[in-house]
């Protein structure tokens, strides 16, 4: 591997290769994801980038979304988009519904895009971005700098530059749902559209590893309390 090139840990499917690669990429904060997404100049591709993250959708699933699959709704005057996604690789759950809030900073830039879809009744909403391979090629040029990577075997944490495997946006979102929003494995399974709960257990395990690392870093010598 060229040491000057960003590392790419996931060549096929990050969900099945997390443990095989013997490395965990700690998901960047939402602010980092926001900054990288806003650097995309093409408005349709930029909207697709955030759509892939917010819905955890596979590229093929996102490119199938049509006008009739989206609905702008509101709760207590706060707007959100309800999206119907065709689920791949799951015969039992062919359709799943995902909500994208439009009232927090990351999603505000998407509102204009969905509003345009509504006004012009665009049938295939991501038609302009091209084919799956075209999207894959464009997004894979994005690089996240100085990302924490934990080597499971050695237990060492390093800072590395990670080239975006487009499916990694799905991995980031599922990780955030566990770490930031306290999703249960069952809720994560429904969100991701998995046919079994086994993949969700991987993300719960990653969260447990992260918590263990935080405990190890804590300086207990500063504690004033003594066990009686």
C-alpha positions as CSV (number, residue, x, y, z in Angstrom):
1,X,0.0,0.0,0.0
2,X,1.3,3.4,-0.9
3,X,1.9,5.3,2.4
4,X,1.1,8.6,0.7
5,X,-2.4,7.4,-0.3
6,X,-5.4,7.5,2.1
7,X,-6.2,4.1,3.6
8,X,-9.3,2.3,2.5
9,X,-10.3,-0.4,5.0
10,X,-13.5,-1.5,3.3
11,X,-13.2,-2.9,-0.2
12,X,-16.6,-4.6,-0.5
13,X,-19.0,-4.3,2.4
14,X,-17.9,-2.6,5.7
15,X,-20.7,-4.3,7.7
16,X,-19.2,-7.8,7.0
17,X,-15.6,-6.8,7.0
18,X,-15.4,-4.8,10.3
19,X,-13.9,-7.7,12.2
20,X,-12.1,-9.3,9.3
21,X,-10.0,-6.1,8.7
22,X,-9.0,-6.1,12.4
23,X,-9.6,-2.4,12.5
24,X,-12.3,-0.1,13.7
25,X,-12.8,3.3,12.2
26,X,-14.3,5.6,14.8
27,X,-17.1,7.4,13.0
28,X,-16.3,11.1,12.4
29,X,-18.5,13.6,14.2
30,X,-21.5,14.9,12.4
31,X,-19.7,18.2,12.0
32,X,-16.9,16.6,10.0
33,X,-19.5,14.8,7.8
34,X,-21.3,18.1,7.3
35,X,-18.2,19.9,6.3
36,X,-17.2,17.3,3.7
37,X,-20.7,17.2,2.3
38,X,-20.9,20.9,1.8
39,X,-17.6,20.8,-0.2
40,X,-19.5,19.0,-3.0
41,X,-20.4,21.6,-5.6
42,X,-23.0,19.6,-7.6
43,X,-26.3,20.2,-5.7
44,X,-27.8,16.8,-6.6
45,X,-24.7,14.9,-5.6
46,X,-24.5,17.0,-2.4
47,X,-28.1,16.1,-1.6
48,X,-27.5,12.5,-2.3
49,X,-24.4,12.5,0.0
50,X,-26.5,13.7,2.9
51,X,-29.4,11.5,1.9
52,X,-27.1,8.4,2.0
53,X,-25.9,9.4,5.5
54,X,-29.3,10.3,7.0
55,X,-31.2,7.3,5.7
56,X,-28.3,4.8,5.9
57,X,-29.5,3.7,2.4
58,X,-27.4,1.8,0.0
59,X,-26.7,3.7,-3.3
60,X,-28.9,1.4,-5.3
61,X,-31.7,2.0,-2.8
62,X,-31.3,5.7,-3.0
63,X,-31.3,5.8,-6.8
64,X,-34.7,4.1,-6.9
65,X,-36.4,6.8,-4.8
66,X,-39.2,8.5,-6.7
67,X,-41.4,11.6,-6.1
68,X,-44.2,9.4,-4.7
69,X,-41.8,8.0,-2.1
70,X,-41.2,11.3,-0.3
71,X,-43.5,13.3,1.8
72,X,-42.8,16.6,3.7
73,X,-44.5,16.6,7.1
74,X,-44.3,18.5,10.3
75,X,-44.4,18.0,14.1
76,X,-44.9,21.1,16.2
77,X,-44.0,23.3,13.3
78,X,-40.8,21.4,12.7
79,X,-40.6,19.9,9.2
80,X,-39.2,16.6,8.2
81,X,-39.2,14.4,5.2
82,X,-40.6,10.9,5.3
83,X,-38.9,8.6,2.8
84,X,-40.0,5.2,1.6
85,X,-37.0,3.1,0.7
86,X,-37.0,-0.2,-1.3
87,X,-35.0,-2.6,0.8
88,X,-32.4,-4.7,-0.9
89,X,-31.3,-8.1,0.4
90,X,-34.4,-8.5,2.6
91,X,-37.3,-10.4,1.2
92,X,-39.4,-10.0,4.4
93,X,-39.2,-6.2,4.6
94,X,-39.3,-4.9,1.1
95,X,-40.2,-1.3,2.1
96,X,-38.9,0.7,5.1
97,X,-39.8,4.2,6.1
98,X,-37.1,6.7,7.2
99,X,-37.6,10.2,8.6
100,X,-35.1,13.0,7.8
101,X,-35.5,16.1,10.0
102,X,-35.2,19.4,8.2
103,X,-34.9,21.6,11.3
104,X,-31.3,21.0,12.4
105,X,-28.1,22.5,10.6
106,X,-27.1,19.3,8.7
107,X,-30.5,18.9,7.1
108,X,-31.4,22.5,6.3
109,X,-29.3,22.5,3.2
110,X,-31.4,19.6,1.9
111,X,-34.7,21.4,2.2
112,X,-34.2,23.4,-1.0
113,X,-33.5,20.2,-2.9
114,X,-36.6,18.4,-1.6
115,X,-38.7,21.6,-2.2
116,X,-37.5,21.6,-5.9
117,X,-38.5,18.0,-6.2
118,X,-42.0,18.9,-4.9
119,X,-42.4,21.9,-7.1
120,X,-41.4,20.2,-10.3
121,X,-42.7,16.8,-9.4
122,X,-39.5,15.1,-10.4
123,X,-40.2,11.4,-10.8
124,X,-36.8,9.8,-10.2
125,X,-35.4,12.4,-7.7
126,X,-31.6,11.5,-8.1
127,X,-31.8,10.9,-11.9
128,X,-29.2,13.7,-12.6
129,X,-26.4,12.2,-10.6
130,X,-26.0,9.3,-13.1
131,X,-25.5,5.6,-12.6
132,X,-24.6,3.7,-9.4
133,X,-21.0,3.3,-10.6
134,X,-20.8,7.0,-11.5
135,X,-21.9,8.0,-8.0
136,X,-19.5,5.5,-6.5
137,X,-16.6,6.9,-8.4
138,X,-17.4,10.6,-7.5
139,X,-17.9,10.0,-3.8
140,X,-14.9,7.7,-3.4
141,X,-12.7,10.8,-4.1
142,X,-13.7,12.3,-0.8
143,X,-11.1,12.0,2.0
144,X,-11.6,12.3,5.8
145,X,-8.4,13.5,7.4
146,X,-7.0,12.4,10.8
147,X,-9.6,9.8,11.6
148,X,-9.1,7.6,14.7
149,X,-8.5,4.0,13.8
150,X,-8.3,1.3,16.5
151,X,-6.4,-1.9,15.6
152,X,-8.3,-4.7,17.4
153,X,-5.2,-7.0,17.6
154,X,-2.7,-4.5,19.1
155,X,-5.2,-2.2,20.8
156,X,-3.4,0.8,19.5
157,X,-5.2,3.9,18.2
158,X,-3.8,5.8,15.3
159,X,-4.7,8.9,13.3
160,X,-5.1,8.1,9.6
161,X,-6.6,9.6,6.4
162,X,-9.5,7.6,5.2
163,X,-10.8,7.6,1.7
164,X,-14.6,7.5,1.6
165,X,-16.0,4.1,0.6
166,X,-19.5,5.3,-0.2
167,X,-21.0,2.5,1.8
168,X,-19.1,4.0,4.8
169,X,-21.8,6.7,5.1
170,X,-24.2,4.0,6.0
171,X,-21.8,2.6,8.5
172,X,-21.3,6.1,10.0
173,X,-25.0,6.6,10.4
174,X,-25.7,3.3,12.0
175,X,-22.8,3.9,14.4
176,X,-24.2,7.3,15.3
177,X,-27.6,5.9,16.0
178,X,-26.1,3.6,18.6
179,X,-23.6,6.1,20.1
180,X,-25.6,9.4,19.9
181,X,-29.2,8.4,19.8
182,X,-29.2,5.2,22.0
183,X,-30.9,3.0,19.4
184,X,-31.6,-0.5,20.5
185,X,-30.4,-3.5,18.3
186,X,-34.0,-4.0,17.3
187,X,-34.5,-0.4,16.3
188,X,-31.2,-0.5,14.3
189,X,-32.3,-3.7,12.5
190,X,-35.6,-2.0,11.4
191,X,-33.8,1.2,10.4
192,X,-31.2,-0.7,8.3
193,X,-33.6,-3.1,6.8
194,X,-31.7,-6.3,7.9
195,X,-33.5,-9.6,7.9
196,X,-31.8,-10.6,11.1
197,X,-30.6,-8.9,14.2
198,X,-27.0,-10.3,13.9
199,X,-25.5,-7.3,12.0
200,X,-26.9,-4.9,14.7
201,X,-24.9,-6.8,17.3
202,X,-21.7,-5.8,15.6
203,X,-22.5,-2.1,16.1
204,X,-23.4,-2.7,19.7
205,X,-20.1,-4.4,20.1
206,X,-18.3,-1.5,18.5
207,X,-20.0,0.8,20.9
208,X,-18.9,-1.4,23.9
209,X,-15.3,-1.2,22.6
210,X,-15.5,2.5,22.4
211,X,-16.8,2.8,26.0
212,X,-14.1,0.4,27.3
213,X,-11.5,2.6,25.7
214,X,-12.9,5.7,27.4
215,X,-12.7,3.9,30.7
216,X,-9.1,3.0,30.1
217,X,-8.2,6.7,29.3
218,X,-9.8,8.0,32.5
219,X,-7.3,9.1,35.1
220,X,-8.6,7.5,38.3
221,X,-5.8,9.0,40.4
222,X,-7.7,12.3,40.3
223,X,-10.6,10.8,42.3
224,X,-10.8,12.0,45.9
225,X,-13.2,9.2,46.9
226,X,-11.9,6.1,48.6
227,X,-13.6,2.7,49.0
228,X,-14.4,2.1,52.6
